[in-house]
């Protein structure tokens, strides 16, 4: 069986990208990077501050540079920010440098997971549900077009999601892996 490619996690905020990414990286003995955390570490400032000072466009430009840098490392697991797919440069880097996994979740799940999080500038508003619905409408087609695999995360443990991702990525890398595994069990 071939080595697995870099794994890049995309999806909306609250889908579990960081949690699942850390577990995947540990399972594969790889370095894990969260692009938002890497931006904060490089800038020495949190994302709300960057949004306040530079606006969303300034943040997105920083994100392009960070995703370009992180996707060139080998072998890694990278969790991107929810809006990373808004820029074509990011979508191209992700598609060309690894396997992209879209972690799909519902707006209800996002609302629960982000309820007390004050580090999400786009959700600091009166109608968070409407904002999340609008973002889903805009971003879901981009997530789908960018990804190799889509995995639902609602009402599932992070470990179950990790196991599904690994099974499906291995099948992409070696389509006969599943057949070989099935034959071994049945013999």
Buried (B, 14 or more C-beta within 10 A) or exposed (E): EEEBBBBBBBBBBBBBBBBBBBBBBEBBEBEBBBBBBBBBEEBEBBBBBBBEEBEBEEBBBBBBEBBBBBBEEEBBBBBBBBBBBBBEBBBBBBBEBBBBBBBBBBBEBBBEBBEEEEBBBBBEEEEBEEBBEEBBEEBBEBBEEBBBBBBBBBEBEBEEBBBBBBEBBBBEBBEEBEEEEEEEEEE
